[in-house]
Amino acid sequence: MANEIILLNISGQDKPGLTSALTGVLAEYGAKILDIGQANIHDTLSLGMLFEIQAGEDSAAVLKDLLFKSYELGITAKFTPISLEDYENWVGLQGKNRYIITILGEKLAATQISEVTKVISEKNLNIDSIIRLTGRISLLKKEDYPRACIQLSIRGEITDKTEFTAKFMQISRELDVDIAFQEDNIYRRNRRLVCFDMDSTLIQAEVIDRLAELAGVGDQVKAITEAAMQGEIDFKESFIRRMQLLKGLSEEVLHDVAINLPLTKGARRLIETLKTYGFKTAILSGGFTYFGHYLQKELGIDYVYANELEIKDGLLTGGYVGEIVDGNKKAEYLKEIAQKEGLHINQTIAVGDGANDLPMLNLAGLGIAFHAKPTVKDNAQSSISSIGLDGVLYLLGYHDRHIDLIE
C-alpha cells in the first residue's frame, strides 16, 4: 500500500510538552518525520511537521488522534496533503546555493524589511528562515543603546551578485538601515580572525589629529587626514607630510592622549565576546604602535601592526621607524597572521573606515566598512553604519543571548 505525505501546521499558545505530545501520537502509528520547524513570537507558536505514513486506516486514524490531542492542548491543527511530485521538487531545492542576509538598525520598520524581501522575491529566491538576533525591546523603558537585527536564510541561484548587492546598498542609503549579504558556506560558520583598523574604528578618534591640535597644527593635519581617508591623496605621502608637522612634540603628550582614547561604542562588548569564543584579534593601523600597544593591553588584542614614531631626547623628530603601514601593508599583515594561525583567508574578517582599509576589506573573507566614507562603503563587501562595533557579532550570526552569557 502506498504512503501519504501530510503537512501538519500547528498554531496557538505555546506550552511545555506540546511537541512531545504531538510526536508521541505520530510515533504510535510509525510515522516518519520528513521535516520539522518551529517559531515562537510573543508566546504564540507556529509549528510545522511534514510526515509520511501508510495510506488507509493508519492515515485516517492518526489525523483523528492529532485533532483530539490538539483540542486537549488548546491549539489549532491544519492538515495539507503533499503530492510525491511536490515533495521531490522541494527536496531538489536543497542543492541550491544558500545565503545569509542580515538587516541591522537602531529600530527596524516594516518598510525596510519589505524593500529587502521584495528584492529577494524579484530574484525568485526562497526565504527558509527568519531569526531575530537582538533581544526584545521594551516599549516603556528608553534604551541606552537601541539596536535591532534580523537574519534571513535564503536559497536559490543568483546570476549577478553585484546587481543584487547594489540594490541592497541603495535601500541602505535611502532607508537608513544596514544590509549585509554573505554566502552561507563553511567559512562563514568558521571565522577565526578579526582585524581592526584603529582610528575611527576601534576608537572614536583620529589620534594624529589630536596630536596635531596639541602641537598647534590641527587644521593643517586634519585637512591632509581627510583627503587621505577620501582617497584623494596617497596614504604614504599624507603620512610623511603629517609626521613632519608633529616635529618637536613632547613624548609626555603621547601618554596623556593614550589614557583618554575613547573606545567606539560596542568595541569592548565585541572584543570580549570574540576572545571568549576563541577568535584571534589584531590591530592593523596606519596610526601608531604607541597607541596600538596601549589598546592591546587594555582590550587583550593578540596582534598589533602600526607605524612607529621616531623619538629622540623625549621629542618627536617628525620621522618614523621602519616601513609605513599603508593599505597594501595592512592586507599583507592580514595574510601573514592568517598563515601563522593556520587559517584560510576566508576565515578572516577585516573592519575599517578609510580608503586605506579597502585592500584588507576586500582580501578578507568578510570585509566590513564601519561608519565609513561613501566611497569606502560602495567598494566594501558589507557595512555597518547604524549601530556600534558589536554589530559585527550579528553578521557572524550571534544572538544577544550568546553575548549576554559572558557579560
VOPA-753106 format. One line per 4 residues: number of its first residue (from 1); their letters; for each residue x, y, z of C-alpha. Coordinates in pm, 1 decimal. Layout:
REM VOPA-753106
NUM = A = X:Y:Z | ...
//
This chain:
REM VOPA-753106
1 = MANE = 0.0:0.0:0.0 | 129.9:347.8:-90.4 | 228.0:603.9:167.6 | 85.0:950.5:215.8
5 = IILL = 278.9:1269.3:284.2 | 99.5:1514.2:511.5 | 196.7:1861.0:634.0 | 74.6:1935.5:986.3
9 = NISG = 59.3:2305.0:1082.5 | 2.1:2391.2:1447.9 | -76.5:2738.0:1583.4 | -173.4:2862.1:1927.3
13 = QDKP = -31.0:2947.2:2266.7 | 298.4:2776.3:2337.7 | 327.1:2548.3:2639.1 | 569.7:2283.4:2770.2
17 = GLTS = 524.5:1931.7:2635.3 | 336.0:2029.0:2321.0 | 585.9:1893.4:2068.6 | 633.6:1579.6:2277.4
21 = ALTG = 258.0:1512.1:2280.7 | 215.6:1554.3:1904.9 | 519.1:1347.0:1806.4 | 401.8:1085.7:2053.6
25 = VLAE = 80.4:1044.0:1854.8 | 278.5:1015.4:1531.7 | 509.5:758.6:1692.4 | 214.3:533.3:1779.8
29 = YGAK = 139.9:496.4:1408.7 | 501.5:458.6:1295.1 | 505.6:788.7:1106.4 | 835.3:915.6:963.2
33 = ILDI = 917.2:1282.6:1017.4 | 1045.8:1428.5:689.4 | 1086.0:1786.9:813.4 | 1008.6:1990.4:1123.9
37 = GQAN = 1030.6:2360.8:1210.4 | 907.5:2588.9:1485.3 | 885.2:2961.6:1557.1 | 762.7:3135.9:1870.3
41 = IHDT = 654.7:3501.4:1868.4 | 510.0:3656.0:2184.0 | 425.9:3310.6:2328.5 | 235.0:3224.6:2010.6
45 = LSLG = 358.2:2905.7:1850.0 | 382.5:2820.2:1482.5 | 492.8:2457.9:1439.2 | 515.8:2260.0:1116.8
49 = MLFE = 575.3:1886.2:1073.3 | 595.7:1708.6:740.3 | 543.7:1337.2:790.6 | 498.3:1019.2:589.0
53 = IQAG = 253.1:748.9:689.8 | 93.8:440.6:534.7 | -221.3:529.2:341.0 | -557.2:391.7:454.8
57 = EDSA = -665.0:320.4:811.0 | -344.3:447.0:970.8 | -354.7:784.6:797.6 | -720.2:840.6:884.8
61 = AVLK = -664.4:734.1:1246.2 | -355.6:949.4:1301.1 | -532.7:1260.6:1173.4 | -823.9:1195.9:1407.4
65 = DLLF = -593.5:1141.8:1707.2 | -391.5:1453.6:1622.1 | -712.7:1656.7:1614.2 | -817.7:1521.9:1955.4
69 = KSYE = -474.5:1589.9:2101.1 | -473.9:1942.6:1957.1 | -815.3:2007.1:2115.2 | -683.3:1887.1:2453.7
73 = LGIT = -383.7:2118.6:2421.9 | -591.0:2419.9:2316.0 | -418.7:2460.3:1980.9 | -530.8:2463.4:1617.2
77 = AKFT = -423.4:2189.6:1374.9 | -433.5:2212.4:996.4 | -353.4:1925.0:759.4 | -235.0:1958.4:399.5
81 = PISL = -172.6:1655.5:172.9 | 151.4:1683.9:-26.6 | 195.5:1502.2:-357.6 | 509.0:1297.2:-416.8
85 = EDYE = 594.9:1523.0:-712.3 | 575.7:1839.2:-499.4 | 778.9:1674.6:-227.0 | 1054.1:1569.0:-469.8
89 = NWVG = 1064.0:1919.2:-621.9 | 1106.8:2059.5:-270.9 | 1384.4:1807.5:-197.6 | 1558.1:1914.7:-518.7
93 = LQGK = 1590.8:2269.4:-387.7 | 1832.5:2161.2:-115.1 | 2117.1:2157.1:-365.2 | 2069.9:2529.0:-432.9
97 = NRYI = 2313.0:2786.6:-301.7 | 2238.4:2933.1:38.1 | 2294.2:3291.2:151.3 | 2255.4:3493.4:468.7
101 = ITIL = 2109.7:3843.8:467.4 | 2145.8:4040.5:790.9 | 1936.3:4354.4:845.9 | 2063.9:4591.6:1116.5
105 = GEKL = 1944.7:4920.4:1259.9 | 1856.1:5107.3:1575.9 | 1498.3:5003.9:1500.1 | 1357.3:4804.6:1211.1
109 = AATQ = 1046.4:4928.1:1032.8 | 814.5:4729.2:807.6 | 925.1:4944.2:511.8 | 1287.2:4837.6:546.8
113 = ISEV = 1205.0:4467.1:569.9 | 951.8:4498.4:287.4 | 1206.4:4650.6:48.6 | 1471.6:4387.2:128.3
117 = TKVI = 1231.3:4095.5:86.6 | 1097.6:4250.0:-235.8 | 1446.9:4221.6:-386.6 | 1464.1:3858.7:-272.1
121 = SEKN = 1124.8:3786.6:-427.7 | 1214.0:3955.4:-758.3 | 1510.1:3717.9:-789.1 | 1287.0:3412.7:-727.3
125 = LNID = 1475.6:3321.2:-411.2 | 1318.2:3132.7:-121.9 | 1338.8:3250.5:239.6 | 1397.6:2939.8:451.7
129 = SIIR = 1401.7:3111.6:789.1 | 1392.3:3449.4:961.5 | 1559.6:3479.2:1302.8 | 1575.0:3777.3:1539.2
133 = LTGR = 1928.6:3813.2:1677.9 | 1872.2:4104.1:1917.0 | 1682.1:4085.9:2244.7 | 1327.0:4205.0:2289.7
137 = ISLL = 1281.1:4581.3:2324.9 | 1069.0:4741.4:2595.2 | 815.8:4998.5:2476.2 | 810.1:5165.3:2818.8
141 = KKED = 1180.1:5195.0:2905.6 | 1414.3:5404.4:2695.1 | 1704.3:5200.3:2561.9 | 2053.0:5342.2:2624.8
145 = YPRA = 2177.9:5161.2:2318.8 | 1889.1:5071.1:2084.0 | 1965.6:4807.6:1822.2 | 1762.2:4560.6:1620.7
149 = CIQL = 1875.9:4281.8:1393.2 | 1714.0:4000.8:1198.1 | 1882.7:3730.5:992.2 | 1729.0:3581.8:677.9
153 = SIRG = 1844.7:3249.9:539.4 | 1770.4:3236.4:166.6 | 1818.1:2977.5:-104.6 | 1840.6:2980.0:-482.9
157 = EITD = 2054.2:3081.0:-779.1 | 2188.1:3436.4:-806.1 | 2322.5:3510.5:-1152.7 | 2453.0:3861.7:-1079.8
161 = KTEF = 2566.1:3915.2:-720.5 | 2692.8:4265.9:-796.2 | 2349.8:4381.0:-912.0 | 2188.0:4204.3:-614.9
165 = TAKF = 2408.4:4375.4:-354.9 | 2383.6:4710.8:-535.6 | 2007.8:4706.1:-475.2 | 2067.3:4643.0:-105.2
169 = MQIS = 2313.6:4932.6:-90.2 | 2052.8:5161.3:-246.4 | 1794.6:5054.4:13.0 | 2054.0:5104.0:286.4
173 = RELD = 2118.9:5463.5:177.7 | 1753.1:5554.6:128.4 | 1609.4:5391.5:442.3 | 1899.4:5428.0:689.5
177 = VDIA = 1948.4:5056.4:752.3 | 2246.3:4820.9:724.4 | 2209.0:4517.0:497.7 | 2483.3:4254.0:483.4
181 = FQED = 2486.3:3976.8:222.6 | 2703.0:3665.4:267.8 | 2731.5:3320.3:120.4 | 2625.5:3062.4:377.3
185 = NIYR = 2926.3:2836.5:343.6 | 3162.1:2653.2:577.8 | 3390.9:2958.5:606.6 | 3112.4:3185.9:729.7
189 = RNRR = 3045.8:2936.4:1008.3 | 3413.7:2911.8:1099.3 | 3563.5:3263.4:1106.1 | 3857.5:3274.1:1347.4
193 = LVCF = 4046.8:3603.6:1299.6 | 3916.4:3962.8:1317.3 | 4145.6:4250.2:1213.7 | 4060.5:4610.0:1302.7
197 = DMDS = 4169.3:4946.5:1182.2 | 4231.9:5158.6:1492.2 | 4148.9:5526.1:1436.1 | 3775.5:5595.2:1381.5
201 = TLIQ = 3708.0:5221.8:1401.3 | 3826.0:5069.6:1729.0 | 3844.6:5415.9:1882.8 | 3632.8:5724.4:1812.9
205 = AEVI = 3922.3:5949.1:1724.9 | 4194.4:6015.1:1471.7 | 4496.8:6013.4:1703.5 | 4718.8:6203.9:1465.6
209 = DRLA = 4461.9:6486.2:1460.1 | 4467.1:6502.9:1841.5 | 4845.1:6515.0:1845.1 | 4835.2:6787.6:1581.8
213 = ELAG = 4599.9:7000.1:1790.5 | 4838.6:6974.7:2083.1 | 5124.6:7069.4:1850.5 | 4930.0:7371.1:1722.4
217 = VGDQ = 4894.6:7240.4:1366.1 | 4547.5:7086.2:1396.3 | 4381.8:7239.8:1091.9 | 4670.3:7156.7:860.4
221 = VKAI = 4686.7:6792.8:966.8 | 4308.5:6743.7:964.3 | 4290.2:6863.0:605.0 | 4557.8:6613.4:499.3
225 = TEAA = 4392.8:6331.6:700.0 | 4053.4:6391.6:540.5 | 4198.9:6397.2:189.8 | 4376.8:6066.8:259.3
229 = MQGE = 4066.2:5898.4:404.8 | 3864.8:6003.1:99.9 | 4134.2:5853.7:-122.2 | 4219.3:6191.1:-277.4
233 = IDFK = 4592.8:6165.6:-198.3 | 4828.5:5872.6:-147.4 | 4839.2:5749.4:212.0 | 5219.9:5735.9:228.5
237 = ESFI = 5250.0:6092.8:104.3 | 4989.8:6212.5:354.0 | 5159.6:6024.2:636.7 | 5501.1:6179.4:572.1
241 = RRMQ = 5352.1:6530.2:543.8 | 5159.7:6493.3:869.3 | 5455.4:6346.2:1056.8 | 5674.0:6643.0:964.4
245 = LLKG = 5416.6:6877.1:1116.6 | 5443.5:6694.1:1452.6 | 5816.3:6757.9:1487.9 | 5909.6:6880.2:1835.6
249 = LSEE = 5601.7:6742.0:2020.6 | 5686.8:6608.8:2368.5 | 5672.0:6231.9:2432.6 | 5476.9:6300.9:2753.3
253 = VLHD = 5182.2:6412.2:2540.7 | 5150.7:6060.5:2395.5 | 5070.1:5909.2:2735.1 | 4805.6:6171.5:2810.2
257 = VAIN = 4638.9:6107.1:2473.7 | 4656.3:5727.4:2515.8 | 4481.4:5711.6:2853.8 | 4199.1:5927.0:2718.6
261 = LPLT = 4133.5:5735.5:2398.1 | 3753.1:5699.6:2353.9 | 3660.3:5341.1:2267.2 | 3394.8:5306.0:1999.0
265 = KGAR = 3050.0:5207.1:2124.5 | 3025.5:4828.8:2136.3 | 3401.7:4775.0:2099.9 | 3460.8:4622.5:2443.0
269 = RLIE = 3149.0:4403.6:2410.8 | 3273.5:4280.7:2073.9 | 3632.0:4207.4:2177.2 | 3533.3:4029.9:2499.6
273 = TLKT = 3287.2:3810.9:2308.9 | 3540.2:3727.0:2038.1 | 3801.3:3631.2:2299.6 | 3552.3:3412.4:2487.0
277 = YGFK = 3465.4:3221.2:2170.2 | 3828.8:3167.7:2072.6 | 3881.3:3427.2:1800.0 | 4219.5:3587.4:1738.5
281 = TAIL = 4218.0:3967.8:1707.3 | 4455.6:4218.7:1550.6 | 4501.1:4592.8:1509.3 | 4624.9:4678.7:1158.6
285 = SGGF = 4660.6:5053.8:1159.7 | 4806.8:5342.5:967.2 | 4827.9:5506.2:1311.7 | 5095.0:5448.4:1573.5
289 = TYFG = 5221.2:5146.3:1766.4 | 5234.0:5353.5:2088.8 | 4855.3:5372.3:2096.0 | 4800.7:5029.1:1942.1
293 = HYLQ = 5000.7:4866.1:2223.2 | 4805.6:5064.4:2482.2 | 4480.0:4925.8:2337.2 | 4633.8:4580.2:2311.2
297 = KELG = 4693.9:4578.6:2685.2 | 4355.5:4738.0:2762.6 | 4146.9:4500.8:2547.0 | 4360.4:4187.3:2517.5
301 = IDYV = 4431.9:4218.0:2143.3 | 4658.9:3943.1:2004.0 | 4848.2:4131.8:1729.5 | 4938.5:4494.7:1662.6
305 = YANE = 5091.2:4628.6:1340.6 | 5116.8:5006.1:1301.0 | 5369.2:5284.8:1242.3 | 5642.0:5353.2:1496.2
309 = LEIK = 5713.0:5714.0:1588.9 | 6076.9:5823.7:1597.1 | 6154.7:5987.1:1931.8 | 6484.8:6146.7:2035.1
313 = DGLL = 6558.5:6325.1:2361.6 | 6190.5:6296.9:2459.0 | 6068.0:6475.2:2144.2 | 5909.5:6358.3:1817.7
317 = TGGY = 6155.7:6406.6:1532.0 | 5886.6:6424.7:1264.9 | 6011.4:6092.0:1132.7 | 5924.5:5725.1:1173.7
321 = VGEI = 6098.5:5389.8:1219.2 | 6059.5:5104.6:968.2 | 5809.6:5072.6:683.6 | 5495.1:5283.2:654.5
325 = VDGN = 5183.4:5075.4:718.6 | 4958.0:5174.4:429.3 | 4660.1:4993.0:277.8 | 4863.7:4730.6:93.9
329 = KKAE = 5073.8:4664.0:403.5 | 4758.9:4607.0:610.8 | 4647.2:4343.0:360.5 | 4991.9:4179.3:377.0
333 = YLKE = 4977.0:4165.5:757.0 | 4626.8:4014.7:747.4 | 4751.3:3738.8:517.3 | 5062.3:3687.7:733.4
337 = IAQK = 4861.9:3649.1:1056.3 | 4617.7:3409.3:889.6 | 4905.8:3190.0:771.8 | 5067.6:3199.8:1116.4
341 = EGLH = 4739.7:3089.1:1276.7 | 4686.1:2818.0:1013.4 | 4371.7:2981.6:874.5 | 4227.0:3003.5:525.3
345 = INQT = 4191.7:3366.3:417.6 | 3813.9:3315.3:400.6 | 3815.7:3255.7:777.4 | 3921.5:3616.3:835.1
349 = IAVG = 3728.2:3937.7:895.9 | 3856.7:4291.8:843.1 | 3689.8:4606.8:978.5 | 3782.2:4962.9:882.1
353 = DGAN = 3654.3:5303.4:776.6 | 3902.2:5460.1:535.7 | 4019.8:5421.2:177.3 | 4346.9:5270.8:304.2
357 = DLPM = 4142.4:4988.2:460.1 | 3993.6:4871.2:129.3 | 4278.3:4629.8:37.9 | 4230.5:4432.0:359.8
361 = LNLA = 3849.3:4463.8:347.7 | 3845.0:4310.8:0.6 | 4103.3:4042.6:84.4 | 3931.3:3913.7:398.7
365 = GLGI = 3659.2:3650.4:391.6 | 3429.0:3920.3:529.1 | 3518.2:4287.7:489.3 | 3312.0:4537.7:688.2
369 = AFHA = 3315.7:4913.5:625.8 | 3239.9:5062.7:967.4 | 3075.6:5408.4:974.0 | 3281.6:5461.4:663.2
373 = KPTV = 3308.7:5724.5:394.5 | 3067.2:5672.3:97.6 | 3346.3:5568.4:-138.7 | 3459.3:5302.1:108.2
377 = KDNA = 3107.0:5168.3:170.0 | 3044.2:5145.7:-203.6 | 3355.2:4930.4:-252.0 | 3333.3:4704.7:54.4
381 = QSSI = 3154.1:4369.9:87.9 | 2943.7:4477.1:387.8 | 2895.4:4784.9:605.0 | 2774.8:4888.0:948.5
385 = SSIG = 2666.1:5248.3:993.8 | 2357.1:5234.7:1213.8 | 2488.4:5081.4:1539.1 | 2814.0:5020.5:1727.4
389 = LDGV = 3109.5:4794.9:1661.9 | 2940.8:4495.4:1825.5 | 2720.8:4483.6:1515.5 | 2999.8:4260.7:1379.4
393 = LYLL = 2871.1:3985.5:1610.8 | 2533.3:3984.4:1436.7 | 2699.7:3942.9:1097.0 | 2863.5:3634.5:1248.2
397 = GYHD = 2519.4:3506.1:1344.3 | 2548.5:3554.8:1721.7 | 2228.3:3615.2:1917.3 | 2222.1:3851.7:2214.8
401 = RHID = 2177.1:3551.5:2443.1 | 2515.2:3417.2:2325.6 | 2673.9:3752.2:2411.2 | 2489.1:3822.2:2737.0
405 = LIE = 2614.1:3492.4:2880.9 | 2960.4:3644.1:2920.6 | 2866.9:3996.6:3026.4
//
